[in-house]
Amino acid sequence: MANASIGSVVSVRGSVIDVRFEEHLPPIYSLLRAGNDGRIVIEVLAQLDSHRVRGIALTPTQGLARGAVVEDTGGPLKVPVGKGILSRMFDVFGNALDREGEVSDVEWRTVHRAPPPLSRRSTKSEVFETGIKVIDVLMPLERGGKAGLFGGAGVGKTVLLTEMIHNMIGHHEGVSLFCGIGERCREGEELYREMKAAGVLPHMVMVFGQMNEPPGARFRVGHAALAMAEYFRDEEHRDVLLLIDNIFRFIQAGMEVSGLMGQMPSRLGYQPTMSTELSRLEERIANTDTGAITSIQAVYVPADDFTDPAAVHTFSHLSASIVLSRKRASEGLYPAIDPLQSNSKMATPGIVGARHYNLALEIRRTLAQYAQLKDIIAMLGLEQLSPEDRNVVARARRLERFFTQPFFTTEQFTGLKGKLVSLKDALDGCERILRDEFKDYPESALYMIGAIDEAKGKAKPGQPSTSAEPTSTSEAKADPKPAADSNRNAKSEPHTKPGEKPRAKVQQAADTHEP
């Protein structure tokens, strides 16, 4: 290149490279190349003095030695944008990974771009349906907003994200862009195969910087994906669905880069510039007058600690937070979303409507009351509750089971056919459960179904449930007065073993009211 200058390596410390230039000193974010055929790529992050720069290697540094020749490319890291990138898979440098040959009909743009100014941003609020009951009812997503899936290891973040891709990409008219940051290579390959089989690859782009890559590459792959998304939003005026797995790995890569560069760590070892780095990425995800970027991000929570600085800083950028619970996952209630910890700023009567808002409030109230009663049930048993409280417990347990849903992406593991449920069907089902329309149905009839009417095909009213706990719940509340009488009778028989007679009498009381 005309303005290229040549330097030499002064020191190599892992991924941190110091380079000396005699004439022209490269500016910050310049890309340098070294090694055979320029295979080792270095990004300048600091200017040490008038002749030396310090950079982080975006590729492995094997074979690099002091005195090696370094060439300044004269520009920052760039990625391809244009219609030619659709249906393709890339790394952080814009190299195709899908063995389909070189990309054509593209232009190359820098990954470092400023967020859109406030004057260009759109303030319209619109709900983005996912087809997943618990999300659409209690924590609706915003079209052009940012939603986070929070959870520890192994609670189903990637499965839920993949299911959202399956449900939304079919009726999403714009472009979908998947960005894998620091996750498993296997998941990227599986996703590519599934999207190809589903026939949605022509409207999708994938960018990966997985966990085997150096920290510099993982730190920049999110910016590379955003540069591609911004092209479709600003140049082609199309809506973009941006899926990121995992935003915590971006923060983690920044922490590694910061440590390698010699910066003093802040609390829990995180980089002192974490808030700024995350804002640079998140603020570029925005609605403008030409199009919208809707983002769904998986967020790993270290040791299930939601007070971790990485989780706290991510929370502040999101319009909806979907919290996954290990306890619900252990109970087999999938998707394992905690309805009381999760929230969305879209859940207001002005956006979702009065009926949806009031129904969501009633559901949360019922589930919260059940959570408070769990300690009493554990100590004294369900029979000691008042009739009104028993009704609350029965409704809450049926709601919990109704909010489970078989996924398309897990059909091969569960043997259950996936279900896509409209918002109208989900709201109707919740309303009918709260009206006690299904009080005579066993709880198991509501487990892993789509629309509420499927419960009628699984069981008949009054049919005993397969598991002991749901049976006692549903039967004890079938008619509270006889159940209460049986408790009084049980107390008058002091020589019986605790728990035996009352259960038998509750069973008889419920049996007398079966149709």
Secondary structure, DSSP 8 states (H G I E B T S, - for coil): -TT--EEEEEEEETTEEEEEESS----TT-EEEESGGG-EEEEEEEE-SSSEEEEEESS--TT--TT-EEEE-SS--EEEESGGGTT-EE-TTS-B-SSS----S-EEEES------GGGB-----EE--S-HHHHHHS-EETT-EEEEEE-TTSSHHHHHHHHHHHHHHH--SEEEEEEESS-HHHHHHHHHHHHHHT-GGGEEEEEE-TTS-HHHHHHHHHHHHHHHHHHHHTS---EEEEEE-HHHHHHHHHHHHHHTT----GGG--TTHHHHHHHHHTTS-BBSS-BEEEEEEEE-GGG-TTSHHHHHHHTT-SEEEEB-HHHHHTT-SS-B-TTT-EETT-SHHHH-HHHHHHHHHHHHHHHHHHHHHHHHHHH-GGGS-HHHHHHHHHHHHHHHHT----GGGHHHH--------HHHHHHHHHHHHTTTTTTS-GGGGTT-SSTTHHHHH--TT---SSHHHHHHHHHTTSHHHHHHHHHHHHT-TTS-TTHHHHHHHHHHHHHT--
